[in-house]
Structures are given as structure tokens and as C-alpha cells.
Amino acid sequence: MNKKILIIIPARDEAKNISKVLSGIKKKYGSIEAATLVVDDASQDETSAISLANGSCVLKHNKSGGVCLSIVDGFIWGIKK
């Protein structure tokens, strides 16, 4: 039985790395029903756009709140969906 899983990825200014992270998640967890959410913590680069282009959902913070707030906001987003 497959369960729906949300993988929350806090990120800030990770445009150089986010594609590799997302493709690694797809390779490792591709057999389960999972969604990825990149919580962009006020990045100044293309982290959000690259994440969207890789099929991830994106929640963008306008002001940096750090890793803990990003994870909490990711859980709240997941509950609402």
C-alpha cells in the first residue's frame, strides 16, 4: 500500500544544488506516492524557479525565518493541502 508523503526541503540560495537534490529524491523515492515542497527562505537566486521547473511545489518566504520556520511552514502547508 502506497501512502502519500510530503518531503519538505528548506532551502536558501541553493540554485546551484537544488536540481541535484530533487533528482536524488526522485531516484530514491520514485516508487512511492510522494510530493516535494521546497520552502524557499528568501533566496536571492533562482532556487524557486528551478524547483518549480523540476516539478516541486514551492512555498516562498519574503523574509528569512531560518530552517525551523521553514519546516514548520512546510508542515502547515501540507496539512492545508
C-alpha positions as CSV (number, residue, x, y, z in Angstrom):
1,M,0.0,0.0,0.0
2,N,1.4,3.4,-1.0
3,K,1.0,6.3,1.3
4,K,1.1,9.9,0.3
5,I,4.2,11.6,1.7
6,L,5.3,15.2,1.7
7,I,9.1,15.7,1.5
8,I,9.9,19.2,2.9
9,I,13.1,20.8,1.7
10,P,14.1,24.0,3.4
11,A,16.4,26.0,1.0
12,R,18.1,29.4,0.8
13,D,20.2,30.4,-2.2
14,E,20.5,26.8,-3.4
15,A,20.1,27.3,-7.1
16,K,23.4,25.5,-7.8
17,N,22.3,22.4,-5.9
18,I,18.5,22.1,-5.8
19,S,18.2,20.2,-9.1
20,K,20.6,17.5,-7.9
21,V,18.8,17.3,-4.6
22,L,15.4,16.9,-6.3
23,S,16.6,14.4,-8.8
24,G,18.2,12.4,-6.0
25,I,14.9,12.3,-4.1
26,K,13.1,11.2,-7.3
27,K,15.6,8.3,-7.8
28,K,15.4,7.2,-4.2
29,Y,11.7,7.6,-3.5
30,G,10.2,7.4,-7.0
31,S,8.3,4.2,-6.3
32,I,6.2,5.8,-3.6
33,E,3.5,8.4,-3.9
34,A,5.4,11.5,-2.7
35,A,5.3,15.2,-3.3
36,T,8.2,17.5,-2.7
37,L,7.8,21.0,-1.2
38,V,10.8,23.4,-1.4
39,V,10.4,26.1,1.2
40,D,12.4,28.9,-0.2
41,D,13.7,31.0,2.7
42,A,14.0,34.4,1.0
43,S,16.5,33.3,-1.6
44,Q,18.2,35.9,-3.8
45,D,18.8,33.4,-6.6
46,E,16.7,31.2,-8.8
47,T,16.0,28.5,-6.2
48,S,12.2,28.8,-6.6
49,A,12.2,28.8,-10.4
50,I,14.5,25.8,-10.6
51,S,12.4,23.9,-8.1
52,L,9.2,24.6,-10.0
53,A,10.9,23.5,-13.2
54,N,11.8,20.2,-11.5
55,G,8.2,19.5,-10.6
56,S,8.4,20.5,-7.0
57,C,5.8,22.7,-5.1
58,V,7.3,25.9,-3.7
59,L,6.5,28.0,-0.7
60,K,8.5,31.2,-0.7
61,H,9.3,33.3,2.3
62,N,9.8,37.0,1.6
63,K,11.9,37.4,4.7
64,S,14.3,34.8,6.1
65,G,13.0,32.9,9.1
66,G,15.5,30.1,9.2
67,V,15.3,26.3,8.9
68,C,12.9,25.8,11.8
69,L,10.3,28.2,10.5
70,S,10.7,26.7,7.0
71,I,10.0,23.2,8.3
72,V,7.0,24.4,10.4
73,D,5.6,26.3,7.5
74,G,6.1,23.2,5.3
75,F,4.0,21.1,7.8
76,I,1.3,23.7,7.9
77,W,1.2,23.9,4.1
78,G,1.0,20.1,3.9
79,I,-1.9,20.0,6.4
80,K,-3.8,22.6,4.4
81,K,-3.4,20.6,1.2
